[in-house]
Amino acid sequence: MEFDRILSDNDVAPVTMTRLMGAMTDLGIRYRVDEEDDNEMWASWPGYIVHVIWDGPFEPTLLFKARLWGDMHIRQLPELMSWIAAYNSECHQPTLSFFKRDERLTVHVGAFVSLKGGMSDAQLRENIDTMFSGINRAARAVAIEFPELTHTEPGFLANFDADELDLTLPVTNGRIEKTLEILEAEDIFEHPSGDVTFRSNDVYHCCRILDGGTWLQVATTIGETTHLNGLLLDLANELNIEEQSSRFCVLPDGDGHQLRCESNTFISIGMTAAQLGEALRDAVWGHNHLHWRCLQRLQAMEKTASN
């Protein structure tokens, strides 16, 4: 698909649904357009599905909504209400809210961006990135305070046999490949070495089981092979300071070196279907997003080095 592009990242123009899709793709965020309303999309974000609505053209706004799955009883309403009120009073965006359904409670996270006056490509990407990151921080804050809201989304678990759901089983390449298929990864291939490579949102990843079944690693190479220098090592160090769930390292590749992003999960005692699904989903979707951000910084670093 060809996305609307304007002449420069800094040229301001009206934000169309097509430009929104292009910005999401640039950020490494997977999404699908709603089958019934082509002004809405469902975006994949580590741990969450975010409903994105382009509300225009007369009141041009971007709305972001995420729901935390869980099983919270209504008797916890007073505690939940107080906590949400305190959180909202200290946070500009997003906004937390709760819904009552029978005897159960669910928590929703919402954010918005006004599109009046248009935006440049750079502004659009930065706003989307900020809203998604804010939703992630809010959802994690809620989950820490109320662990019962950390259940896996039911639609994902529906892809597994009921007998598998509660069993803690060894993590094998077969289970990895099945989970990747459910996560809609493409070009899944198991190499003779045991590595499983695949493509997600036009980013290639490698998944491997290490140390005799102790660790599950998802690795993503960022950029082309380059010369080893202090700037590259410094960039890897900066990224390791900034990122919590992934680590960055500089590895030799032929005559040069490459920057690599890794997520390593302890699997020695096995995992349930939900645990494996969440681990792979967080790693893959997180790496898709980090790939774009890190590529921009890597290119800026190379430009600085050439000057």
C-alpha positions as CSV (number, residue, x, y, z in Angstrom):
1,M,0.0,0.0,0.0
2,E,1.2,3.5,-0.9
3,F,0.9,6.0,2.0
4,D,0.3,9.7,1.6
5,R,3.5,11.5,2.0
6,I,4.2,15.2,2.2
7,L,7.4,16.9,0.9
8,S,9.1,17.0,4.3
9,D,8.8,15.5,7.8
10,N,8.2,19.1,8.9
11,D,5.6,20.2,6.4
12,V,2.1,20.5,8.0
13,A,-0.9,19.0,6.2
14,P,-4.3,17.6,7.2
15,V,-4.1,14.2,8.8
16,T,-6.0,11.6,6.8
17,M,-6.6,8.0,7.7
18,T,-4.0,7.0,5.1
19,R,-1.4,9.3,6.7
20,L,-2.3,7.8,10.1
21,M,-1.7,4.3,8.7
22,G,1.6,5.4,7.3
23,A,2.7,6.8,10.7
24,M,1.7,3.6,12.5
25,T,3.7,1.6,10.0
26,D,6.7,3.8,10.4
27,L,6.5,3.3,14.2
28,G,6.5,-0.5,13.8
29,I,2.9,-0.8,15.2
30,R,0.8,-3.7,13.7
31,Y,-2.8,-2.8,13.0
32,R,-5.8,-3.9,11.1
33,V,-8.5,-1.6,9.8
34,D,-12.0,-2.4,11.2
35,E,-14.1,-4.4,8.7
36,E,-17.2,-2.3,9.3
37,D,-15.8,1.2,9.7
38,D,-12.7,2.1,7.7
39,N,-12.1,5.1,10.0
40,E,-11.2,2.7,12.9
41,M,-8.3,0.3,13.4
42,W,-7.2,-2.2,16.0
43,A,-3.5,-1.8,16.8
44,S,-1.2,-4.4,18.4
45,W,0.9,-3.1,21.3
46,P,2.9,-5.1,23.8
47,G,0.4,-6.6,26.1
48,Y,-2.7,-4.7,24.8
49,I,-5.0,-4.2,21.8
50,V,-5.6,-0.5,21.3
51,H,-8.7,0.7,19.5
52,V,-7.7,3.8,17.3
53,I,-10.4,6.0,15.9
54,W,-9.9,8.7,13.3
55,D,-12.8,11.1,14.1
56,G,-13.2,13.6,11.2
57,P,-13.2,15.5,9.0
58,F,-15.4,18.1,10.8
59,E,-14.0,17.4,14.3
60,P,-10.6,15.9,13.4
61,T,-9.5,14.0,16.5
62,L,-7.6,10.7,17.1
63,L,-9.0,8.6,19.9
64,F,-7.1,5.8,21.6
65,K,-8.8,3.2,23.8
66,A,-7.5,0.1,25.5
67,R,-9.3,-2.3,27.8
68,L,-7.6,-4.3,30.6
69,W,-8.8,-7.9,30.8
70,G,-9.4,-9.3,34.2
71,D,-11.8,-10.6,36.8
72,M,-12.4,-7.8,39.4
73,H,-15.4,-8.1,41.6
74,I,-17.6,-5.1,42.2
75,R,-16.9,-5.2,45.9
76,Q,-13.5,-3.7,45.0
77,L,-15.2,-0.6,43.5
78,P,-14.4,1.8,46.4
79,E,-10.8,1.0,46.3
80,L,-10.6,1.1,42.5
81,M,-12.5,4.5,42.3
82,S,-10.2,6.1,44.8
83,W,-7.1,4.9,43.0
84,I,-8.3,5.9,39.6
85,A,-9.2,9.4,40.9
86,A,-5.8,9.8,42.3
87,Y,-4.1,8.6,39.2
88,N,-6.1,10.9,36.9
89,S,-5.4,13.9,39.1
90,E,-1.7,13.5,38.6
91,C,-1.6,12.4,34.9
92,H,-2.4,14.7,31.9
93,Q,-3.0,11.8,29.5
94,P,-4.2,9.1,29.2
95,T,-7.4,9.0,31.3
96,L,-8.5,5.9,33.3
97,S,-12.1,4.9,33.7
98,F,-14.0,1.9,34.9
99,F,-17.2,0.1,33.7
100,K,-19.6,-2.0,35.7
101,R,-21.1,-5.1,34.2
102,D,-23.2,-7.2,36.4
103,E,-21.0,-8.0,39.4
104,R,-17.7,-7.4,37.5
105,L,-15.5,-4.4,36.8
106,T,-13.3,-3.6,33.9
107,V,-10.8,-0.8,33.5
108,H,-10.4,1.3,30.3
109,V,-7.6,3.6,29.3
110,G,-8.3,6.4,26.9
111,A,-6.3,9.2,25.2
112,F,-6.9,11.7,22.4
113,V,-5.0,14.0,20.0
114,S,-6.6,17.0,18.3
115,L,-5.8,17.1,14.6
116,K,-7.2,20.6,14.0
117,G,-4.7,22.7,12.1
118,G,-3.0,19.6,10.7
119,M,0.3,18.0,11.6
120,S,3.7,17.2,10.0
121,D,4.8,13.6,9.7
122,A,7.2,14.1,12.5
123,Q,4.5,15.6,14.8
124,L,2.1,12.8,13.9
125,R,4.6,10.0,14.7
126,E,5.6,11.7,18.0
127,N,2.0,12.2,19.1
128,I,1.1,8.6,18.3
129,D,4.2,7.3,20.0
130,T,3.5,9.4,23.1
131,M,-0.1,8.2,23.4
132,F,0.8,4.5,23.0
133,S,3.6,4.8,25.5
134,G,1.3,6.6,27.9
135,I,-1.4,3.9,27.6
136,N,1.3,1.3,28.4
137,R,2.5,3.2,31.5
138,A,-1.1,3.6,32.7
139,A,-2.0,0.0,32.1
140,R,1.1,-1.2,33.9
141,A,0.4,1.1,36.9
142,V,-3.1,-0.4,37.2
143,A,-1.9,-3.9,36.9
144,I,0.7,-3.4,39.6
145,E,-2.0,-2.0,42.0
146,F,-4.7,-4.6,40.9
147,P,-3.0,-7.8,39.7
148,E,-6.3,-9.4,38.9
149,L,-6.5,-7.1,35.8
150,T,-3.6,-8.8,34.1
151,H,-5.4,-11.7,32.5
152,T,-4.7,-12.6,28.9
153,E,-7.2,-11.3,26.3
154,P,-9.8,-14.1,25.7
155,G,-9.6,-14.0,21.9
156,F,-6.0,-15.1,22.0
157,L,-6.6,-18.0,24.3
158,A,-9.5,-19.2,22.1
159,N,-7.0,-20.4,19.6
160,F,-5.7,-23.2,21.9
161,D,-7.3,-26.4,23.0
162,A,-8.9,-26.1,26.4
163,D,-6.7,-28.9,27.7
164,E,-3.6,-26.9,27.0
165,L,-4.5,-23.7,28.7
166,D,-3.8,-24.6,32.3
167,L,-0.8,-26.9,31.6
168,T,2.8,-25.8,32.2
169,L,4.6,-27.5,29.3
170,P,8.2,-27.3,28.0
171,V,8.7,-24.6,25.5
172,T,9.5,-26.2,22.1
173,N,9.9,-24.9,18.6
174,G,6.6,-26.4,17.7
175,R,4.8,-24.4,20.4
176,I,6.7,-21.3,19.4
177,E,5.7,-21.7,15.7
178,K,2.1,-22.3,16.6
179,T,2.0,-19.2,18.9
180,L,3.7,-17.1,16.1
181,E,1.0,-18.2,13.7
182,I,-1.7,-17.0,16.1
183,L,0.1,-13.7,16.4
184,E,-0.1,-13.5,12.6
185,A,3.7,-13.6,12.0
186,E,4.7,-14.4,8.5
187,D,7.5,-16.4,6.7
188,I,7.9,-18.6,9.8
189,F,10.9,-21.0,9.2
190,E,12.8,-23.4,11.4
191,H,16.5,-23.6,10.5
192,P,18.6,-26.7,10.9
193,S,20.4,-24.9,13.7
194,G,17.1,-24.8,15.7
195,D,16.5,-21.0,15.2
196,V,13.0,-19.9,14.2
197,T,13.0,-16.9,11.9
198,F,9.9,-14.9,11.0
199,R,8.6,-11.6,9.8
200,S,6.2,-9.3,11.6
201,N,5.2,-5.9,10.3
202,D,8.1,-6.0,7.7
203,V,10.6,-6.5,10.5
204,Y,12.6,-9.8,10.6
205,H,13.1,-11.5,13.9
206,C,14.9,-14.7,15.2
207,C,13.6,-16.8,18.0
208,R,15.8,-19.4,19.7
209,I,15.9,-21.6,22.8
210,L,19.2,-21.2,24.7
211,D,21.2,-23.0,27.4
212,G,19.5,-26.3,27.1
213,G,16.0,-24.9,27.5
214,T,16.7,-22.3,30.1
215,W,16.1,-19.1,28.1
216,L,13.8,-18.1,25.2
217,Q,15.3,-15.3,23.1
218,V,13.8,-13.1,20.5
219,A,16.5,-11.1,18.6
220,T,16.1,-8.3,16.1
221,T,18.9,-6.8,14.1
222,I,18.7,-3.1,13.6
223,G,20.2,-1.4,10.5
224,E,23.0,-2.5,8.3
225,T,26.5,-3.7,9.2
226,T,28.6,-0.7,10.2
227,H,32.1,0.0,11.6
228,L,32.6,-0.4,15.3
229,N,33.1,2.9,17.0
230,G,32.5,4.6,20.3
231,L,29.3,6.2,19.1
232,L,27.8,2.8,18.4
233,L,28.8,1.4,21.8
234,D,27.5,4.6,23.4
235,L,24.1,4.2,21.6
236,A,23.8,0.7,22.8
237,N,24.5,1.8,26.4
238,E,21.9,4.7,26.1
239,L,19.3,2.3,24.9
240,N,20.0,-0.2,27.7
241,I,19.5,2.6,30.2
242,E,16.2,3.7,28.6
243,E,14.6,0.4,27.9
244,Q,13.4,-2.0,30.6
245,S,12.1,-5.1,28.7
246,S,14.7,-5.4,26.0
247,R,18.5,-5.2,25.9
248,F,20.8,-4.0,23.2
249,C,24.2,-5.3,22.2
250,V,26.8,-4.8,19.5
251,L,27.8,-8.0,17.7
252,P,30.4,-8.7,15.0
253,D,29.0,-9.4,11.6
254,G,31.6,-10.2,8.9
255,D,34.0,-7.2,8.6
256,G,31.7,-4.9,10.6
257,H,29.3,-4.9,13.6
258,Q,25.6,-4.7,14.0
259,L,23.3,-3.4,16.7
260,R,20.9,-6.0,18.0
261,C,17.8,-5.8,20.2
262,E,17.1,-8.9,22.4
263,S,14.3,-10.0,24.8
264,N,15.3,-13.0,27.0
265,T,12.6,-14.9,29.0
266,F,13.4,-17.6,31.6
267,I,11.6,-20.8,30.5
268,S,13.4,-23.5,32.4
269,I,10.3,-24.7,34.3
270,G,8.0,-24.5,31.3
271,M,5.2,-22.1,30.4
272,T,1.4,-22.1,29.9
273,A,-0.1,-21.1,26.5
274,A,-1.0,-17.7,28.0
275,Q,2.6,-17.2,29.4
276,L,4.3,-18.1,26.1
277,G,1.8,-16.0,24.1
278,E,2.3,-13.0,26.3
279,A,6.1,-13.4,26.2
280,L,6.3,-13.6,22.4
281,R,3.7,-10.9,21.8
282,D,5.5,-8.4,24.1
283,A,8.8,-9.2,22.5
284,V,7.7,-9.1,18.9
285,W,5.4,-6.1,19.1
286,G,7.9,-4.3,21.3
287,H,10.8,-5.0,18.9
288,N,8.7,-3.8,15.9
289,H,8.2,-0.5,17.7
290,L,11.8,-0.2,18.9
291,H,13.1,-1.1,15.5
292,W,11.9,2.2,14.0
293,R,13.0,4.4,16.9
294,C,16.4,2.8,17.1
295,L,16.9,2.9,13.3
296,Q,16.4,6.7,13.4
297,R,19.0,7.1,16.1
298,L,21.4,4.7,14.4
299,Q,21.1,6.7,11.1
300,A,21.6,10.0,13.0
301,M,24.7,8.5,14.7
302,E,26.2,7.4,11.3
303,K,25.5,10.9,9.9
304,T,27.4,12.4,12.9
305,A,30.3,10.0,12.5
306,S,30.6,10.8,8.7
307,N,30.8,14.5,9.5
